[in-house]
Amino acid sequence: MGLVKKWNDYGVDGHKEDFYGYGGNGLRDDKVDPTNDRLMAQKEFVIERNGYLSSNGDLHRINDFNYNQDQDRGPVNSLALASAGFPLVYPDIVGGTFGEDRFSSTRTPKMETYMMRNAQWLALHSFMGMGEPPWTFSPKVAKVMLDSAKRHARFAPYIFSNARRFANDGYPWTMAPLPIAFPDEAGSYGHENATDRMYEWMIGDSMLAAPLYGEDYATATTRNIYLPAGRWMDFDTGTMYSGGQTLKAVGMPTGKTPLFIGGFGVTLEELGGTVVAVVYPVAISAKSILTLPASEQAFTVSVQGPPAASKWRDVTVTDSKGKTVVFKAQGFGFSFVPRAGETYIVRALK
């Protein structure tokens, strides 16, 4: 802790806990946990790696996850952590530990496909970091890696709002595996494995992450995707689907956003330097409660949409005083700038 004080004096306010057996000398559990506890008590930011039967960190990091390892291990472990009550998962830096000579870092086609798929998978977690610069790969790969990082930054306010919810009630809002999010739906069960590779989870009430990942990353171009009950929209194309079914062999090229919008259909996104509420036309009736990054005071968005309409018409947004709120088209939905503590009513006619 004395060394931590020296780092703090230099402006460091966050730490990655990497206590493990360098040279075969493991650190006892009764040393790891109290150290992490002290850091957390001092309001330090902690990426935890080796806490023993505990959650004394802000982010829960799976062990080193490299190019030459079984790529089903990462999503299985991430979802296992989330299922066990630790949904703020950090699955290691994109691509793994390039600088430690654990695998050949030659830029082969397989390596470049790995970097793209790995970045897209990681972008939908609670934290994303890069070790190997995107610009050291081909322009196509660099673009997918950069787009993935931008996507993570775009959705960061929504992820952070749901992290606050998790801190308050213990439900894995940032990464809810489908058997937890939809326990009454038979289609939710039994697919998070190295056979089906349907690695899916909910982020909050409105986002369904469905990345193409696993040991077949170098050759696979499609995935079966289970959509829970309700209406779901492909984030990139706006195509609407009825839930309660498994979509077969969905095309998943490396440049595609592996995301569906459904449920309440309300997100928080940072666009052009401004955090906005984005409402997508999927819900018939919903009430979404979110918090802005700079405030713990919640705001509410109540949605009153038309039944069974793929596109809303005559949309209006009003605040708690009945005042009209300015909104604009945003992708396949629309956005407005929310205020903490306010209630918004979104109405749409067919």
C-alpha positions in Angstrom: 0.0 0.0 0.0 3.0 2.2 0.5 4.0 1.7 -3.1 0.4 2.5 -4.2 0.7 5.8 -2.4 3.8 6.6 -4.5 1.9 5.8 -7.7 -1.1 7.9 -6.6 1.3 10.8 -6.1 2.2 10.5 -9.8 -1.5 10.6 -10.7 -2.3 6.9 -11.0 -5.8 6.2 -9.9 -6.4 2.7 -11.2 -4.7 -0.7 -11.0 -4.8 -4.1 -12.6 -4.3 -6.7 -9.9 -1.9 -9.3 -11.3 -0.9 -11.3 -8.2 0.0 -14.7 -9.3 2.9 -17.2 -9.3 5.8 -15.6 -11.0 8.4 -18.3 -11.2 6.1 -20.7 -9.3 5.9 -18.6 -6.2 2.1 -18.1 -5.6 0.8 -15.4 -3.4 -1.5 -16.7 -0.6 -5.2 -16.0 -0.9 -5.1 -14.2 2.5 -2.7 -11.7 0.9 -4.6 -11.1 -2.4 -8.0 -10.3 -1.0 -7.0 -7.9 1.8 -4.9 -5.9 -0.6 -7.7 -5.6 -3.1 -10.1 -4.7 -0.3 -7.8 -1.8 0.8 -7.6 -0.5 -2.8 -11.4 -0.6 -3.1 -11.8 1.1 0.3 -9.6 4.0 -1.0 -11.9 4.3 -4.1 -9.1 3.1 -6.4 -10.2 1.6 -9.7 -9.3 -2.1 -9.7 -9.2 -4.7 -12.4 -9.3 -7.9 -10.4 -7.8 -11.1 -11.5 -7.2 -13.5 -8.6 -9.6 -12.6 -5.8 -10.5 -15.7 -3.8 -14.3 -16.4 -3.6 -14.9 -12.7 -3.6 -15.6 -9.6 -5.7 -13.2 -7.0 -4.4 -12.7 -5.2 -7.7 -14.5 -3.1 -10.3 -13.8 -5.4 -13.2 -13.4 -9.2 -13.3 -10.6 -10.2 -15.7 -10.4 -13.7 -17.1 -6.9 -15.2 -17.3 -4.6 -14.5 -20.2 -6.5 -15.2 -23.4 -4.2 -15.6 -26.4 -4.3 -16.3 -30.1 -2.9 -19.9 -29.7 -5.5 -20.9 -27.1 -8.9 -22.6 -27.4 -11.1 -19.7 -28.4 -14.2 -21.2 -26.9 -12.6 -20.8 -23.5 -13.0 -17.0 -23.5 -16.8 -16.7 -24.0 -17.5 -19.8 -21.8 -15.5 -18.2 -19.0 -17.0 -14.7 -19.5 -20.5 -16.1 -19.4 -19.7 -18.3 -16.4 -18.4 -15.3 -14.5 -21.6 -13.4 -15.3 -23.8 -16.4 -14.3 -22.0 -16.5 -11.0 -22.8 -12.9 -10.3 -19.7 -11.2 -11.7 -20.9 -9.5 -14.9 -18.4 -6.7 -15.2 -16.1 -8.9 -17.3 -12.8 -7.8 -18.9 -11.7 -10.6 -21.2 -8.1 -9.4 -21.6 -6.7 -7.1 -24.2 -7.7 -7.6 -27.8 -5.5 -10.2 -29.4 -3.8 -11.2 -26.1 -0.2 -10.8 -24.9 1.6 -10.1 -28.1 4.7 -8.8 -26.3 5.5 -11.9 -24.3 6.4 -14.3 -27.2 3.7 -16.8 -26.3 2.8 -17.3 -29.9 3.8 -16.3 -33.4 2.6 -12.8 -34.1 3.1 -13.1 -37.9 0.3 -11.3 -39.7 -1.3 -14.3 -41.4 -4.8 -14.3 -42.7 -5.9 -16.4 -39.8 -4.2 -14.0 -37.3 -6.0 -11.0 -38.9 -9.4 -12.8 -38.8 -8.7 -13.5 -35.2 -8.1 -9.9 -34.4 -11.3 -8.8 -36.0 -13.5 -11.4 -34.4 -11.8 -10.9 -31.0 -12.3 -7.2 -31.1 -16.0 -7.5 -32.0 -16.6 -10.0 -29.2 -14.7 -7.9 -26.6 -16.5 -4.6 -27.6 -19.7 -5.8 -26.0 -18.2 -6.4 -22.6 -18.0 -4.0 -19.7 -14.4 -3.0 -20.6 -12.3 -3.0 -23.7 -8.6 -2.6 -24.0 -6.0 -3.0 -26.8 -2.4 -4.1 -26.5 -1.5 -4.4 -30.2 -2.2 -1.3 -32.2 -4.8 -1.6 -35.0 -2.6 0.2 -37.4 0.0 -2.6 -37.4 -2.5 -4.8 -39.3 -3.9 -4.4 -42.8 -6.3 -1.5 -43.4 -9.4 -3.8 -43.4 -8.4 -5.3 -40.1 -7.5 -2.0 -38.6 -10.9 -0.6 -39.6 -12.8 -3.4 -37.9 -10.7 -3.1 -34.8 -11.2 0.7 -34.7 -14.9 0.4 -35.4 -15.2 -2.1 -32.5 -13.5 0.3 -30.2 -15.7 3.2 -31.3 -18.8 1.0 -30.8 -17.7 0.2 -27.3 -17.2 3.9 -26.6 -20.6 4.7 -28.1 -22.4 2.2 -25.8 -20.3 2.9 -22.7 -22.9 5.2 -21.1 -25.5 2.5 -21.4 -23.2 -0.1 -20.0 -22.2 2.2 -17.2 -25.9 2.9 -16.3 -26.5 -0.9 -16.1 -23.3 -1.3 -14.0 -24.9 1.0 -11.5 -28.0 -1.1 -11.5 -25.9 -4.2 -10.9 -24.2 -2.5 -8.0 -27.6 -1.7 -6.4 -29.5 -4.9 -6.9 -27.0 -7.7 -7.8 -28.6 -8.7 -11.1 -26.0 -9.1 -13.9 -27.4 -6.2 -16.0 -24.2 -5.7 -18.0 -24.0 -9.3 -19.1 -27.0 -11.4 -18.4 -26.7 -14.9 -20.1 -30.0 -15.9 -21.7 -30.9 -18.6 -19.2 -30.8 -15.9 -16.5 -32.5 -13.2 -18.5 -35.2 -15.6 -20.0 -35.5 -18.5 -17.6 -38.9 -19.6 -18.8 -37.9 -19.9 -22.5 -36.6 -23.4 -23.4 -34.6 -21.9 -26.3 -32.4 -20.0 -23.9 -30.8 -23.1 -22.6 -27.9 -25.3 -23.6 -26.3 -23.3 -26.4 -23.3 -21.6 -24.7 -20.8 -24.4 -25.5 -18.2 -25.4 -28.1 -20.8 -27.3 -30.2 -23.5 -24.7 -30.7 -21.3 -21.6 -30.0 -24.4 -19.4 -29.5 -22.6 -17.1 -27.1 -25.4 -14.6 -26.4 -26.2 -12.2 -23.5 -28.4 -9.3 -22.7 -27.0 -5.9 -21.9 -29.6 -4.0 -19.9 -33.2 -4.3 -21.1 -32.7 -3.5 -24.7 -29.5 -5.0 -26.2 -28.9 -8.6 -27.3 -25.2 -9.3 -27.9 -24.7 -12.2 -30.4 -21.0 -12.2 -31.6 -19.6 -14.9 -33.9 -16.9 -16.3 -31.7 -15.3 -19.6 -30.8 -12.6 -22.0 -32.1 -14.1 -21.8 -35.6 -13.6 -18.1 -35.9 -11.2 -18.4 -38.9 -13.8 -20.2 -41.1 -17.3 -19.5 -39.8 -19.4 -16.9 -41.5 -22.8 -17.7 -40.0 -24.3 -18.4 -36.6 -27.6 -19.7 -35.3 -29.0 -16.9 -33.1 -31.8 -17.4 -30.5 -34.2 -14.4 -30.2 -36.2 -14.4 -27.0 -39.9 -13.5 -27.1 -40.7 -10.0 -28.4 -39.6 -8.0 -31.3 -36.0 -7.7 -32.3 -34.2 -5.4 -34.8 -30.9 -6.1 -36.5 -28.8 -3.1 -35.4 -27.1 -2.7 -38.8 -30.0 -3.2 -41.2 -33.1 -2.4 -39.2 -34.6 -5.7 -40.2 -37.4 -6.7 -37.7 -37.8 -10.3 -36.4 -40.4 -11.9 -34.2 -38.8 -13.5 -31.1 -39.3 -16.9 -29.6 -37.4 -18.5 -32.4 -33.9 -19.5 -33.5 -32.7 -17.8 -36.6 -30.7 -20.3 -38.7 -27.3 -19.5 -40.3 -27.4 -15.7 -39.9 -24.8 -14.1 -42.0 -22.1 -12.6 -39.8 -19.3 -11.0 -41.9 -16.4 -9.5 -40.0 -17.6 -6.0 -40.5 -21.1 -6.6 -39.1 -22.2 -5.3 -35.7 -23.2 -8.5 -33.7 -26.1 -6.8 -32.0 -29.9 -6.9 -31.9 -32.2 -4.3 -30.2 -35.4 -5.5 -28.5 -37.0 -5.5 -25.1 -37.6 -1.9 -24.0 -35.7 -0.5 -27.0 -34.2 2.4 -25.1 -30.4 2.9 -24.9 -27.9 5.5 -23.9 -25.3 6.3 -26.5 -22.5 8.8 -26.9 -22.7 10.4 -30.3 -20.7 13.4 -31.4 -19.5 14.0 -27.9 -23.1 14.1 -26.5 -24.8 11.4 -24.5 -28.3 10.9 -25.9 -31.2 8.6 -25.2 -32.0 6.5 -28.3 -35.4 4.9 -28.7 -35.8 2.1 -31.3 -39.2 1.1 -32.6 -39.5 -2.3 -31.0 -41.6 -2.0 -27.9 -45.4 -1.7 -27.7 -45.2 -0.5 -24.0 -42.1 -0.1 -21.9 -40.7 2.0 -19.1 -36.9 2.3 -19.0 -35.0 3.8 -16.1 -31.4 4.9 -16.8 -28.7 7.2 -15.3 -26.4 9.6 -17.1 -22.7 9.1 -16.5 -22.3 12.3 -14.6 -25.3 11.7 -12.3 -26.7 8.9 -10.1 -30.2 10.5 -10.4 -32.2 8.4 -12.8 -34.4 9.6 -15.6 -37.3 7.6 -17.1 -38.4 7.0 -20.6 -42.0 5.6 -21.0 -42.7 4.2 -24.4 -46.2 3.9 -25.9 -45.7 2.4 -29.4 -48.3 1.1 -31.9 -49.0 -2.7 -31.9 -47.2 -4.8 -34.5 -45.8 -1.8 -36.5 -42.3 -2.2 -38.1 -42.0 1.6 -38.4 -43.4 4.2 -36.2 -45.3 7.2 -37.5 -46.1 10.6 -35.9 -43.7 10.2 -33.0 -43.9 12.7 -30.2 -41.7 13.1 -27.1 -42.8 15.1 -24.1 -41.4 15.7 -20.6 -43.2 15.5 -17.3 -44.7 19.0 -17.8 -46.1 18.1 -21.2 -43.5 20.2 -23.0 -42.4 18.9 -26.4 -38.9 17.6 -26.5 -36.8 18.0 -29.7 -35.6 14.7 -31.2 -33.9 13.6 -34.4 -33.5 10.5 -36.5 -30.8 8.2 -35.2 -30.0 5.1 -37.3 -33.3 3.1 -37.3 -34.6 4.9 -34.2 -34.5 8.5 -32.9 -32.6 10.3 -30.2 -32.9 13.2 -27.7 -30.8 14.7 -25.0 -32.1 13.6 -21.6 -31.8 15.4 -18.2 -31.3 13.6 -14.9 -34.4 13.3 -12.8 -36.8 13.9 -15.7 -39.5 11.7 -17.1 -40.1 11.4 -20.8 -43.1 10.0 -22.7 -42.6 8.7 -26.2 -45.7 8.1 -28.2 -46.0 6.7 -31.7 -48.9 6.1 -34.0 -49.0 3.5 -36.8 
